[in-house]
Amino acid sequence: MELIPLGTSSATLVKERGLSAHVLRSDGSVLLFDCGDGTQFRLKNAGIRHSRIKAILISHLHGDHLMGLFGLLFSMSLARRDTSLTIVGPEELASIVSAIPGLSPSELSFRINYVKLKEGFEHEEVYREDQLCVNARPLDHGAFCIGYRVTKYGPKKKIDVERARMLGVNNSEQFRSLAMGKSVLTTGGQLITPKEVEDTSRLQAVFAYVTDTRPCAGALELAKNANLLLHEATFSQEHEALGWSTGHTTAAGAAAVAADAGVNKLLLTHFSSRYSDLSVLEEEARTIFPNTAIAREYNVYDIMSADAKQEAGMAR
């Protein structure tokens, strides 16, 4: 999996940064997290075809995370997209989209499958591919806001053969029974259940997307043991009170979440326009969680190593 930040600014546009949008790429599939104004142009600049997007996951209905969605959908339809698209977000999003001229179900060239999350939900799986699973939890922004956790798995095996052997399973008939979900009795008289020998080695990488929130339990759960946590850092500690009153996290607060959750690396995003020099936020976070960096737009970050490998720009 690879992360490509496309927009790292908070609500106010600044010359150097776009509004919230981040791409997660995995084996040819593209997931888009939030879609601030201008996102379709940034996708083009990054060399990412919108035809590759399988799902768009919206955190909340504030304009800096949403206003680029309508133009992107319209462009998809103009290009005669014919594969369905999943859109995840607050339940009102479907009616908002369909009210835009040109975006009603009868006018689009493709089907939108909405996953509608209601305020008050606790935890939900919102998207799945063969080796990819996305779960959602609520955050604490004041307005209803959602964070996401993406888990990438390797090829599925039915059982952990080596563990089964260690427990005394020693013939092909027993292996077949366990693979079919049946318990077996070893020659030593021990009952082995399929649960005891299930394959737990498939987990390859975890990415967490947490933005527009105060530090909260939902953020911690989403980030738990993640390889890479992308977390908002709208303000520095100097403006902590402003952050709390507006439902945002400081760089230090994001670092505390990363430390408590046991993540491998933290990337900061969603920066207030008051910070032309982002090093103040990076340095503040590093005093608490040293493995922190600023999310640089168009950089490509490998989720496992969380290092920037290159700058996006070639069509894929």
Buried (B, 14 or more C-beta within 10 A) or exposed (E): BBBBBBBBBBBEBBEEBBBBBBBBBBEEBBBBBBBBBBBBBBBEBBEBEBEBBBBBBBBBBBEBBBBBBBBBBBBBBEEEBEEEBBBBBBBEBBEBBBEBEEBEEEEBEBEBEBBBBEEEBEEBEBBEBEBBBBBBBBBBBBEBBBBBBBBBBEEEEBBBBEBBEEBBBEEEEBBEBBBEEEEBEBEEEEEBEBEBBBBEEBEBBBBBBBBBBBBBEBBBBBBBEBBBBBBBBBBBBEBBEBBBEBBBBBBBBBBBBBBBBEBBBBBBBBBBBBBEEBEBBBEBBBEBBEBBBBBBBBBBBBBBEBEBEEEBEEEE
